[in-house]
Amino acid sequence: MKVLKFGGTSVGSVENICNVKNIINDGEKKVVVLSAMSGTTNQLVAISKHIADNEPNEATEKISKLHETYIATINKLINNGSLNNDVQTYVSSIFNLLLEATSKPYSIVLENQIVAQGELLSTYMVNAYLNQEGVSSALLPALNFMRIDEAKDPDINYIKAQFKTTYSKAEDAQIYITQGFICLDDKGEISNLQRGGSDYTATIIGAAINAEEVQIWTDIDGMHNNDPRYVENTRPISNLSFDEAAELAYFGAKILHPQTVTPVRSLNIPVRLKNTMNPEAYGTLINNDHSENGVKAMAAKDGITAIKIKSGRMLQAHGFLRKVFEIFETYETSIDMITTSEVAVSLTIDDDKNLDKILVELEKFATIEVDKNQSIICLVGHSVVNHQETYKLFQILQDVKIRMISYGGSNNNISLLVDTKNKINTLQKLNDYLFELVTL
């Protein structure tokens, strides 16, 4: 059985929902994971913020406008009177819950409950539409089987057992619709897998049922060799290894959640990226194949802070680096890049909420320099460090000021740190330098 995930754009309009129906209605049994309709999660987050800021009137206004959007969509999508009434009733019950939430004290639990409603709305609506169109489908509530543990990792054994139970109790159908993104935490409260987490849901389910393949359907023809939002003449990559896809996702490729390939890589369950609006396109196949060497793609990660930690006695001071790393561990702040010299270490972080506290600790034994508004540009490909043409990427040094370079930590990744204002120029120049060198 395959697992197919469709993102917010794929279910963001009546036309696109019709496209989804045509894609999934092929006579084969499958699990279909749906995101919230595009824009819904952003609106629900905004509603939560108004509640947190004690602005119930503003929250109520947003809830009413969003409700109107769903009513209009339902009336266009579902013309069967009985089904239309059923969906309208369900959707109204969701929005009534949201209205009730405006008078409750804010908590992260309440926010998670609010944000979870987007996936519940989209799956109920799409399942009703499929039934109207004569497609055999049934709902599998994700909150019956999706759970994360105390470390916020998927509880695979629980998911396997509970998915099997939920599946066995569901009515027999060709297509089983479930929610992406949402889950329970280790205390049984509603939580989520963070933004983009529907991809992760799909591969977690894929691993739990040992799926034949997991397909991630979006609005672009697979993973591109550069960011098409900023760079002209990008093109989709036909094949990536799990390692390459994981590097690109972590360092900013928006088409994939950073953890997407983790559940399926050890099981060698292939992941295929496809375009809902162009289903005939090949897209990108992600598996264990490492047959192509050299730079395949690049991605950029913004919001990076660079910290230079200088000590006149670094090499002679036993435990210096250990002391540095312990400070970041204490404040639960991950490090992305690191370089060292005789008297200094430079590193980057993407989460600066505890930066002030970290700096206070570091300044007790070192001189600190901080550069904000940086971007990491990651160049990825199998054995890229050893490829005979890789040296040509360093032509970029004559055009752009590079703050840091990470080379050799991984055979599949070379990372450059630049000021964010230089990001687009750097991506374009690297595109010009490199992608005539390898066949994708």
FENSULZI-V52516 format. One record per residue. N is the residue number from 1. RES is the residue in three letters. NEAR is the number of other ideal C-beta (glycine too) atoms within 8 Angstrom. D_LAST is the distance of its C-alpha to the last C-alpha in Angstrom with 1 decimal. Layout:
<<N RES NEAR D_LAST> <N RES NEAR D_LAST>>
This chain:
<<1 MET 9 29.4> <2 LYS 11 26.4> <3 VAL 17 26.4> <4 LEU 14 25.1> <5 LYS 17 25.2> <6 PHE 12 25.7> <7 GLY 14 25.7> <8 GLY 12 28.4> <9 THR 10 27.0> <10 SER 14 26.6> <11 VAL 16 30.4> <12 GLY 9 31.3> <13 SER 6 33.1> <14 VAL 8 34.9> <15 GLU 6 32.4> <16 ASN 13 29.5> <17 ILE 12 31.7> <18 CYS 8 32.3> <19 ASN 12 28.6> <20 VAL 15 28.5> <21 LYS 12 31.4> <22 ASN 8 29.8> <23 ILE 11 26.7> <24 ILE 11 28.7> <25 ASN 11 31.6> <26 ASP 5 30.3> <27 GLY 4 33.2> <28 GLU 7 31.4> <29 LYS 6 32.8> <30 LYS 12 30.6> <31 VAL 13 30.9> <32 VAL 15 29.8> <33 VAL 15 29.6> <34 LEU 16 30.3> <35 SER 17 30.2> <36 ALA 14 33.0> <37 MET 12 32.9> <38 SER 9 31.1> <39 GLY 8 33.5> <40 THR 13 35.9> <41 THR 13 35.0> <42 ASN 7 35.3> <43 GLN 10 38.7> <44 LEU 15 39.9> <45 VAL 10 39.0> <46 ALA 9 41.0> <47 ILE 16 43.9> <48 SER 13 43.9> <49 LYS 8 44.1> <50 HIS 13 47.0> <51 ILE 17 48.8> <52 ALA 8 48.1> <53 ASP 6 49.6> <54 ASN 6 52.6> <55 GLU 8 51.8> <56 PRO 10 52.6> <57 ASN 6 53.2> <58 GLU 8 49.8> <59 ALA 13 48.2> <60 THR 10 50.3> <61 GLU 8 49.3> <62 LYS 12 45.6> <63 ILE 13 46.2> <64 SER 8 48.2> <65 LYS 8 45.6> <66 LEU 13 42.8> <67 HIS 11 45.2> <68 GLU 8 45.7> <69 THR 8 42.0> <70 TYR 12 41.9> <71 ILE 10 45.0> <72 ALA 8 43.6> <73 THR 12 40.4> <74 ILE 13 42.4> <75 ASN 8 44.8> <76 LYS 6 41.9> <77 LEU 9 40.1> <78 ILE 12 43.0> <79 ASN 5 45.9> <80 ASN 7 47.6> <81 GLY 6 50.7> <82 SER 6 51.1> <83 LEU 11 47.4> <84 ASN 12 47.4> <85 ASN 8 50.5> <86 ASP 9 49.0> <87 VAL 13 45.8> <88 GLN 10 47.9> <89 THR 8 50.2> <90 TYR 9 47.4> <91 VAL 15 45.6> <92 SER 9 49.0> <93 SER 8 49.7> <94 ILE 11 46.5> <95 PHE 12 47.4> <96 ASN 8 51.0> <97 LEU 9 49.7> <98 LEU 13 47.8> <99 LEU 9 51.0> <100 GLU 8 53.0> <101 ALA 13 50.5> <102 THR 13 51.5> <103 SER 5 54.9> <104 LYS 8 53.7> <105 PRO 4 53.3> <106 TYR 9 49.7> <107 SER 6 47.9> <108 ILE 5 44.4> <109 VAL 8 45.3> <110 LEU 13 46.3> <111 GLU 13 43.1> <112 ASN 12 41.0> <113 GLN 10 43.2> <114 ILE 13 42.8> <115 VAL 12 39.0> <116 ALA 13 38.7> <117 GLN 12 40.4> <118 GLY 14 37.3> <119 GLU 16 35.6> <120 LEU 11 39.0> <121 LEU 14 39.5> <122 SER 15 36.2> <123 THR 13 36.4> <124 TYR 12 40.1> <125 MET 15 39.5> <126 VAL 13 36.5> <127 ASN 12 38.3> <128 ALA 12 41.3> <129 TYR 12 39.4> <130 LEU 13 37.8> <131 ASN 10 41.4> <132 GLN 10 42.6> <133 GLU 8 40.1> <134 GLY 4 41.2> <135 VAL 11 38.1> <136 SER 7 39.2> <137 SER 13 38.2> <138 ALA 12 39.7> <139 LEU 11 39.3> <140 LEU 14 38.6> <141 PRO 8 39.7> <142 ALA 13 37.3> <143 LEU 10 40.2> <144 ASN 9 41.7> <145 PHE 12 39.0> <146 MET 13 36.6> <147 ARG 13 38.0> <148 ILE 13 37.0> <149 ASP 9 39.1> <150 GLU 4 40.8> <151 ALA 4 37.7> <152 LYS 6 35.9> <153 ASP 6 33.7> <154 PRO 12 33.6> <155 ASP 10 36.6> <156 ILE 10 34.8> <157 ASN 6 38.0> <158 TYR 9 39.7> <159 ILE 15 36.9> <160 LYS 10 36.7> <161 ALA 8 40.5> <162 GLN 11 40.9> <163 PHE 13 38.1> <164 LYS 8 39.7> <165 THR 10 43.0> <166 THR 12 41.8> <167 TYR 9 40.0> <168 SER 6 43.1> <169 LYS 5 45.3> <170 ALA 11 43.3> <171 GLU 4 44.3> <172 ASP 5 42.4> <173 ALA 9 39.5> <174 GLN 10 36.3> <175 ILE 14 34.4> <176 TYR 14 35.2> <177 ILE 13 34.6> <178 THR 15 34.5> <179 GLN 15 34.0> <180 GLY 17 31.1> <181 PHE 15 31.7> <182 ILE 14 35.4> <183 CYS 15 37.2> <184 LEU 10 40.4> <185 ASP 11 40.9> <186 ASP 8 42.9> <187 LYS 4 46.1> <188 GLY 5 45.4> <189 GLU 8 44.8> <190 ILE 12 42.1> <191 SER 9 39.0> <192 ASN 11 35.3> <193 LEU 13 31.9> <194 GLN 6 31.3> <195 ARG 4 29.4> <196 GLY 10 26.3> <197 GLY 12 27.9> <198 SER 16 27.6> <199 ASP 13 24.1> <200 TYR 15 26.0> <201 THR 18 28.8> <202 ALA 17 26.5> <203 THR 17 25.1> <204 ILE 13 28.6> <205 ILE 15 30.0> <206 GLY 16 27.2> <207 ALA 13 28.2> <208 ALA 10 31.9> <209 ILE 11 31.9> <210 ASN 7 29.2> <211 ALA 14 27.2> <212 GLU 5 25.1> <213 GLU 11 22.3> <214 VAL 16 22.1> <215 GLN 13 20.6> <216 ILE 15 20.3> <217 TRP 13 21.0> <218 THR 12 20.8> <219 ASP 8 20.7> <220 ILE 9 17.0> <221 ASP 10 14.2> <222 GLY 15 12.7> <223 MET 13 11.5> <224 HIS 14 10.2> <225 ASN 12 8.6> <226 ASN 13 12.2> <227 ASP 14 15.6> <228 PRO 8 16.2> <229 ARG 4 19.9> <230 TYR 10 20.0> <231 VAL 12 17.2> <232 GLU 4 16.8> <233 ASN 5 13.7> <234 THR 10 11.4> <235 ARG 7 8.9> <236 PRO 13 8.4> <237 ILE 13 5.9> <238 SER 8 6.8> <239 ASN 11 7.8> <240 LEU 13 9.6> <241 SER 13 12.6> <242 PHE 12 16.0> <243 ASP 9 16.3> <244 GLU 14 13.2> <245 ALA 15 14.2> <246 ALA 13 17.7> <247 GLU 13 17.2> <248 LEU 16 15.4> <249 ALA 15 18.2> <250 TYR 9 20.9> <251 PHE 14 20.0> <252 GLY 12 19.9> <253 ALA 11 17.2> <254 LYS 6 19.8> <255 ILE 11 18.1> <256 LEU 15 19.2> <257 HIS 12 22.6> <258 PRO 8 22.3> <259 GLN 9 24.0> <260 THR 15 22.1> <261 VAL 14 20.6> <262 THR 8 23.7> <263 PRO 13 26.0> <264 VAL 16 23.6> <265 ARG 10 21.7> <266 SER 4 24.7> <267 LEU 8 25.3> <268 ASN 8 21.8> <269 ILE 13 22.0> <270 PRO 10 18.5> <271 VAL 17 17.8> <272 ARG 12 16.1> <273 LEU 13 15.6> <274 LYS 13 17.0> <275 ASN 13 18.6> <276 THR 16 22.3> <277 MET 7 22.7> <278 ASN 7 20.1> <279 PRO 10 20.3> <280 GLU 3 18.9> <281 ALA 10 15.3> <282 TYR 8 13.1> <283 GLY 11 12.3> <284 THR 13 10.8> <285 LEU 11 12.2> <286 ILE 13 13.5> <287 ASN 10 15.3> <288 ASN 7 16.3> <289 ASP 6 13.4> <290 HIS 8 12.6> <291 SER 4 11.2> <292 GLU 11 8.1> <293 ASN 9 9.7> <294 GLY 13 9.7> <295 VAL 16 9.2> <296 LYS 13 6.6> <297 ALA 16 9.2> <298 MET 15 12.8> <299 ALA 13 15.9> <300 ALA 14 19.6> <301 LYS 13 22.7> <302 ASP 8 25.9> <303 GLY 5 29.6> <304 ILE 14 29.4> <305 THR 13 32.7> <306 ALA 14 32.8> <307 ILE 14 36.0> <308 LYS 11 37.3> <309 ILE 13 40.0> <310 LYS 11 42.2> <311 SER 12 44.9> <312 GLY 5 47.0> <313 ARG 8 47.4> <314 MET 12 44.0> <315 LEU 6 43.7> <316 GLN 5 47.4> <317 ALA 8 47.4> <318 HIS 4 46.8> <319 GLY 6 45.0> <320 PHE 10 43.7> <321 LEU 8 40.1> <322 ARG 7 41.4> <323 LYS 9 43.6> <324 VAL 13 40.8> <325 PHE 9 38.6> <326 GLU 8 41.6> <327 ILE 11 42.2> <328 PHE 12 38.8> <329 GLU 7 39.2> <330 THR 7 42.7> <331 TYR 9 41.3> <332 GLU 5 38.3> <333 THR 10 35.8> <334 SER 7 32.4> <335 ILE 10 30.9> <336 ASP 11 27.3> <337 MET 12 27.2> <338 ILE 9 29.9> <339 THR 10 30.8> <340 THR 7 34.2> <341 SER 6 36.5> <342 GLU 5 40.0> <343 VAL 9 41.7> <344 ALA 11 39.1> <345 VAL 12 36.4> <346 SER 13 33.9> <347 LEU 13 32.2> <348 THR 16 30.7> <349 ILE 14 31.5> <350 ASP 10 30.4> <351 ASP 7 33.7> <352 ASP 8 36.7> <353 LYS 4 39.4> <354 ASN 10 41.2> <355 LEU 11 40.4> <356 ASP 6 44.0> <357 LYS 8 45.3> <358 ILE 13 42.7> <359 LEU 11 43.7> <360 VAL 8 47.4> <361 GLU 9 46.8> <362 LEU 13 44.7> <363 GLU 9 47.2> <364 LYS 6 49.9> <365 PHE 6 48.5> <366 ALA 10 45.9> <367 THR 7 45.3> <368 ILE 11 42.5> <369 GLU 7 40.3> <370 VAL 10 38.3> <371 ASP 10 35.5> <372 LYS 7 34.5> <373 ASN 6 32.0> <374 GLN 14 29.1> <375 SER 12 25.4> <376 ILE 15 23.0> <377 ILE 15 19.5> <378 CYS 16 17.3> <379 LEU 15 14.1> <380 VAL 15 12.4> <381 GLY 15 10.4> <382 HIS 13 12.1> <383 SER 11 14.7> <384 VAL 16 13.7> <385 VAL 11 17.4> <386 ASN 7 17.6> <387 HIS 12 14.6> <388 GLN 4 16.2> <389 GLU 10 14.5> <390 THR 12 15.1> <391 TYR 6 18.6> <392 LYS 9 17.5> <393 LEU 12 17.0> <394 PHE 6 20.7> <395 GLN 8 21.4> <396 ILE 13 21.5> <397 LEU 7 24.9> <398 GLN 4 26.5> <399 ASP 8 25.7> <400 VAL 10 26.1> <401 LYS 6 28.5> <402 ILE 10 26.8> <403 ARG 9 29.2> <404 MET 12 27.6> <405 ILE 9 24.8> <406 SER 12 23.9> <407 TYR 6 22.4> <408 GLY 5 22.8> <409 GLY 5 23.9> <410 SER 7 20.7> <411 ASN 8 18.3> <412 ASN 13 15.5> <413 ASN 13 16.7> <414 ILE 12 18.1> <415 SER 14 20.2> <416 LEU 13 22.1> <417 LEU 15 25.2> <418 VAL 14 26.1> <419 ASP 11 28.8> <420 THR 10 27.6> <421 LYS 5 28.9> <422 ASN 10 26.3> <423 LYS 14 23.3> <424 ILE 8 22.0> <425 ASN 9 22.6> <426 THR 14 20.8> <427 LEU 15 17.7> <428 GLN 11 17.6> <429 LYS 11 18.3> <430 LEU 14 15.7> <431 ASN 14 13.2> <432 ASP 7 14.8> <433 TYR 10 14.9> <434 LEU 14 11.5> <435 PHE 10 8.6> <436 GLU 3 9.8> <437 LEU 9 9.6> <438 VAL 13 6.3> <439 THR 3 3.8> <440 LEU 9 0.0>>
